[in-house]
């Protein structure tokens, strides 16, 4: 127990000011969502007036522009309107506590124990937060890697746990643990591949952030699968380091592609121009990702890409202080549009909206 207290003491010290009461938590959330002043989430107008608070501490606002446009006396919205929290009946203080625990890379069981909530509720909230990060951060087209980039792939055991209809749809027997098949695994065989791209940290700059990583869960590893991902995530002209796997050979056209031959026992070398050619940075990332995914005690393919997106986000922000990462998480969560969830809900109409991710 003392280890848990030691592990959580420093982060929770920064979280305490947010948890004084629901009104304080709602005011802090509002400041993070609208740092330059409250705007109507529907029309982006700043012609708003404050009204009475809700029972859970949220502030109500009236948008004068929307009221005129709709021909009504009032057009009300709250701090959570048009956000992933809009349909939630939970108070702001509970949400802030869960987000703080979520940032510690805890699974639903640990979050439920620390926040004194049901495990099923903690699982639903974790899926909601992971989905928001996936939509706003992972799918951000402006986030690209440059300079020196390494690429590699790994395979993570993840099946259709608890969903007999998904196993039946794939026309295969349930996934058997501990059995390794020859050849490269695929999602259909219960071990979906993950493509990893990492930008090396600039060691000459002491203020440079940690090595930035981009992780993508795939159905299978082929050139046609990874080519659009690399083109979107890596800037043209960057130095690109891989092993001898032939699916990466297309990168020679747009990148300075250099390889190491693992089959011949070569894992790192220094070229005449002084460039160190290796994939060791990405190899080290896999150790951290596997340790993170092991906390979930078995993971379904429906949620694997969400857990990977959480690890990607928290790793790329680990050079910041805990409270800075906490605020960056909230800004990303509030900037989500919800289009990703609605699209997934259309594909899984029988599932609750907050679980429709895959």
C-alpha positions, 0 to 999 in steps of 0.5 A: 500500500505504501508503494501506491501512496508513494507512486501517486503522492506527487501527481495527486499533490497537483490534482488536489486544488482541482478537487476542492468542490464541484464549482471550483472544478467546473471553473477550472475546466472552463478556463482550460476549454476557453482560455480567451473567454467563453464562446458558444460551442455552436456558433463560436460567438462570444456574445454570451451571458452567465446564468444560474449554475446547474446542480452539479456546479456547471455554469449555464450560459445564454448565447444571444446570437443563437437566440436571435437566429432561432427566434427564441428568448434563450439559447442555453449551453453549459461548460460541457455542451458539445463535449464528450462529457455532455451526456454524463451525469457525473460531477466535474470533480469526479471527472477530474479525479478519473483523468488524473488517475488515467494519466498515471497509465492505470487500468480500470481496476486500479482507477475504480479502487482509487476513485471508489467507483464501480469497475464497469464505470471506470472502464467506460470512462477510460474508453471515453478518454482514450477515444478522445485522445485517439480522435484529437491527438493520434488522428491529427494530420498536422503532427509529423515526424522529421529529421531522423526517424526509425520504423519497426513493427511488433505483434501484440496478442489481442483477440475478440475476448468475450465476443463470441459473435466476433469469433464466429464472424472471423470463421475461426476457433477462439484464440488459444494462448501460448501457441505461436504460428509460423510466419508473420501474425495478423489481426485475424490470427489474434496477434495484430501488428503495430507499426512504430515510427519514432523521431530521435531526440536531438541530443545537442539540444538540452531542451528538446522533448523526448523522442516523439513516437507514432503508433498504428495498429494494423490488420496486417503488415504489407507495403500497401498498408504502411505506405500511406501511414508513413507518407502522412506521418513522416516528412519528405526528405527525412533520414529513415532507418529500418531493418532489411524487411522489404516492405520498407524499400519504397521509402528510398524514393522520398527519404534517405533510407538506410537499413541494418541487417539483423539477419547478419548480426548487424544492429548498429553502425556508423556511416562515413558521414557520421550518421548512426544507423540503427532501430534501437530507439524504436526497439526500446519503445516496444518494451515500454508499450508491452509493459503498459499493455500488460496492466490490462490483463488481456486486451480485446482488438476492439480497444487495442488501438485506444490503449496504444493511443493513450501510451503514444500521447503520454509518452510524447508528453512525458518531458513536461511536468505532471500538471502541464500534461494534465492540462494538455490532456484536458485541452485535447479532450475538449477539442474532440468533435465526437465524429469518430464515436458517431461513426463507430456507433453506426457500425455497432448499433447494438453497443452503447455509444461510449463503447463504440470504438472499433 
